[in-house]
Amino acid sequence: MTTRDANGIDPAGPSGRLLHKGDLAHNPAPQAIATDTKNDRIFVLQVESTTDKRLGHLILNRFDRTTGKRLDHMRLIGFGHGLSLGAEADGTDTYLWTECGPLHIVDADDPARAFAVGTTATRFKYDPVNTPVLDAETAVLPRFTPAVGNTATGPSYDPTVAAPTVTIMHIEGEERHFTRYDGASAKAGTWNRSGERVTLPRTQPHATVAPSLPQTPALAKNLSFQGFQTIGDVLYVYQWAKFAVGTNPGHTLLRRFSWTTGLPIDAEPVLVTAAPGLVHREPEGLSAEIDPATGKRRLLFGFSNTIPGEKYERDVTICWFPAEEPVEGVQVLGDWEELALAGGLTAAGEAPRVRLVAVADTTYLQFRGSFSVSPGATKEFRLATLPHRLRPTVPFRHNAPRNNNSGRAICSIETTVTGELWVYGATADNAITWVDLNSVSGAWR
């Protein structure tokens, strides 16, 4: 049983979805995520698929936050591996914080495994029209080196506080260091440290860090670092306990630390169970934002997913933990959204709508409204397609009242993992002419 931290976030509690299986520009998995809520954008970093990973070439994808559609991308030449990402709104522009060269080669003695990481942190304007390719060797970029001889560096940005901060992760020897800085000074080139430094061993055996994790199937020896983010006085670290064999990726973990003390908040990492139906559920990236609808803080966490029928092609799913407590055990995770009904269907009274709500730490997909079918349907039919934020990774189904025909007055509402809502139960001698959705509510994952 976990507790809510100073931000009100409970990583074992219910979660919502920001982006569902977003289509990336290239094949490899996403590496880091960030959002610009003022300009309604989502950014996702990935390693460029067409190059040697030792070159450190990245793709920076931009998505429309409302529709979930990828808009465009920039190529980042010689930047690293995408260890972390921060997005900072400046009017109608967005500036990104990322790692940058000079590069350090990890596993240099093994060409099949070797990849590059950046050893400095930088900030640049997202401008795919005028700068579709940004080359670390030739571009004039501000660069911050947190320690001479460090072998990996990455920044994240916290936009949720009155005075935004930048957190820098760097590896020095066998230790991974996290240091928080004043954001306004950092972008002006002066790095003023704020609070304690958090230090972790670079290599962390899961048996000592997370001893209560299930041991079957067998786990790889060490935890994998998958991202980090600061929100206020809490540092969140994203980790992955891989399975030693098989295609199932393993366990997703979240650790929390206090910037005031530099110490862990929890005795061991919290197991994250969101989005269980992804084919290759590999944790990828943390970020933070202010929910534009509620004004509340949210912690974002990403996953990669293998596209069905493909071996290496991945897409990205981004979930979030809310930062407010339930009211009498109920937590509304999003406003009602009206469904765009398929052809032949019309609203009957209140228009069909849908939202997410959590009760006792279980998230439910909740419907309301009703619709009529003209002419009556005599076989299964598509009702609508869910907004991308509400699409489950595990199929949802629930019974709903319909017109009574010879005592048969129930149909089934089901959704696929692509978000299509279907109605089942109509037959040639039992046409469906209307359906009421007000009682439709079921577990959503």
WORAFEN-V620819 format. One record per residue. RES is the residue in one small letter. D_LAST is the distance of its C-alpha to the last C-alpha in whole Angstrom. Layout:
res = <RES RES>
d_last = <D_LAST D_LAST>
This chain:
res = <m t t r d a n g i d p a g p s g r l l h k g d l a h n p a p q a i a t d t k n d r i f v l q v e s t t d k r l g h l i l n r f d r t t g k r l d h m r l i g f g h g l s l g a e a d g t d t y l w t e c g p l h i v d a d d p a r a f a v g t t a t r f k y d p v n t p v l d a e t a v l p r f t p a v g n t a t g p s y d p t v a a p t v t i m h i e g e e r h f t r y d g a s a k a g t w n r s g e r v t l p r t q p h a t v a p s l p q t p a l a k n l s f q g f q t i g d v l y v y q w a k f a v g t n p g h t l l r r f s w t t g l p i d a e p v l v t a a p g l v h r e p e g l s a e i d p a t g k r r l l f g f s n t i p g e k y e r d v t i c w f p a e e p v e g v q v l g d w e e l a l a g g l t a a g e a p r v r l v a v a d t t y l q f r g s f s v s p g a t k e f r l a t l p h r l r p t v p f r h n a p r n n n s g r a i c s i e t t v t g e l w v y g a t a d n a i t w v d l n s v s g a w r>
d_last = <20 20 22 21 24 26 24 22 19 17 15 14 12 10 9 9 10 13 14 12 14 17 20 23 26 27 25 25 22 21 23 23 21 23 23 26 25 28 28 25 24 22 24 23 25 26 29 31 31 34 36 37 34 37 38 35 34 31 29 28 26 26 23 23 21 20 20 19 22 24 27 29 30 33 34 35 38 38 36 34 30 28 27 26 27 27 28 31 31 35 36 35 34 32 33 31 32 32 33 37 39 42 40 39 39 36 37 40 42 39 39 36 34 36 34 35 34 36 38 38 36 37 36 36 36 33 36 35 38 41 39 37 38 39 41 41 44 46 44 45 42 42 41 41 41 40 42 45 44 40 38 35 34 31 31 28 29 28 28 27 30 34 35 33 33 33 32 33 32 35 36 39 40 38 36 33 34 33 35 34 37 38 36 39 42 40 39 43 44 44 42 42 40 38 37 37 36 33 34 32 34 33 32 30 30 26 29 30 27 24 26 24 21 21 24 23 23 25 25 27 29 28 25 25 25 22 23 24 24 26 25 29 30 27 26 23 23 20 21 20 21 22 22 26 26 23 21 18 18 18 16 15 18 19 22 24 28 30 32 35 35 34 32 29 27 25 27 25 21 18 15 12 9 7 6 7 8 10 14 15 13 16 16 18 20 20 21 21 22 23 21 23 22 22 25 22 22 18 18 16 15 15 14 16 15 18 18 19 23 23 24 24 23 20 18 16 13 13 11 13 14 16 19 20 20 19 22 22 19 17 16 15 13 15 18 18 18 20 20 22 23 24 28 30 27 29 27 29 30 27 25 21 19 15 13 11 12 11 14 15 12 9 7 8 9 13 16 19 23 24 26 29 29 33 34 32 30 31 28 24 24 21 20 19 17 14 15 13 12 10 9 5 6 6 8 8 12 14 18 20 24 26 30 32 34 35 33 30 28 24 22 19 16 14 12 12 10 13 12 15 15 18 20 21 24 27 30 34 35 32 32 29 30 28 24 23 20 20 19 16 13 10 7 4 0>
